[in-house]
Amino acid sequence: MSSNPTQDRITLFGIKLQPRIGVTPGERRLPQPCQADLTVWADFEAAATTDSLDRAIDYSRMLSVVLETAHSREYNLLETLAYRIAKDVLQAFPAERVGVRVRKRPAPLADKVDYIEVEVFES
């Protein structure tokens, strides 16, 4: 582990989400396939030196927080979804900083871009 705890991080890549998200009611009518990446910066020294799950951040619980946040309400903006995920993870875990990327194929631009991605950082 680093001497600077903020260097230690866990990242969950490619979290599959199906939120009701979009700027138009038509987009929000059905769940939209999205992906998210979650990075959590925290001090892992206690978990690493003891090799104890009790001292570690539980990845499956982290995933559950992301899924619950994404699927618990409708969102107009990717920015709002990413921000809410970051805030909820910070509240649930002993993290110093959280980064969230959320991406989706934008319905009105799908023939012009592969996806839109928003990234937020909260601490």
N, C-alpha and C positions, 0 to 999 in steps of 0.2 A: 504494500500500500504506500501511497505517496506520503511525504511529510506534510503536504498541503491537502487536506481532506477534500477540497473541492475538485481535485483532479480525479478522484475515484468516481466511477460512474457505471450504471447499468443501463443498457439500451434494449428495448423490445422493438424489433423491426417488423414492419408489414402487418400490423394488427388489423384484422379484417373487421370493418364496421359496416352497419346498414342503418345509418341514421336517416330520419326524415329531415332533409336539408335542401335548401335552394331558395332563390329569391322569388320564384313564382309559386303560387298554390299548386300548380301542376307538378312541379318538381317535388314538393313536399308531400304530395298525395301518397306516393309510394316510397318506401325506403330506397336510398341511393347507395350504391356500392362505393365505399371509400376505404382508404388505408391510412393508418397512423403509425408514426414512430414515436416512441416515448423514451427520453433520456432523463435519468435521475442521478444527480450528483449528491453524494453523501459520504460520510466517513465510514468506511468498511473495516477499519482496523479491528474492532471488537469481534466481528463475525469472522474475519480472516484468521486472526490469531487463535481463536478458540475452536474454529471449524464447527460452530454451532448454528444450526438453523434458527434457534431462538434469538440469536443476536443479529440475524440477517434480515434484509428486506425480502418479503415473500413475493416472488414474481407473479404467481397465480393470483394473489390478492391485488397486486398492482393492476394486472390485466382486468380483473373484475371491476375495479374502480373506473377504468377507462370505458369498458363496455356499458356499465350502468350510466355513466355520464352521457355517453353518445346516444343511448337508446331511451333515455328517460323523458325526453321532450323533443319538440321540433326546433330547428334552427334555420334562420335565414342565411347566416354567413359562416363560412369555414373559420373565420377569425374568432367568432364567438365560441364555436365548438372547441377549437384548440385552446382558447383561454380558459374555458370551463374545465376541460380535462386537466390542464396544468394546475389550476387552483385546487381542484378536488384531490389530486395526487399530493400536492403540498400539504393539504390538511390531513390526509390519511397516513402519511409516512414521515419519518425523520429526515427529510431531504433538505439540502441547503439550496438547491436550485433544480428546476425542472425545465426541460425543453420538449416541445410537442410539435411535430409536423403532421398535418392532415392534408391529404390530396384526394381529388376526385376528378372524373371526367366531367367537364361542364357541359350540360345539355345544349345550351345555345351555341357553344363554340366547339363541340365535339369533332366537327369535320376540319377544324383548323389547328387545334392543340391536343396533345395527348392527355394532359391533365393540368390542373391548377393545384398549386401547393402553397399552404400558409404555414409559417413557422413562428412560434412564440416562445419566449423564455420568461419564467417567473421565479422569484426567490422570496 
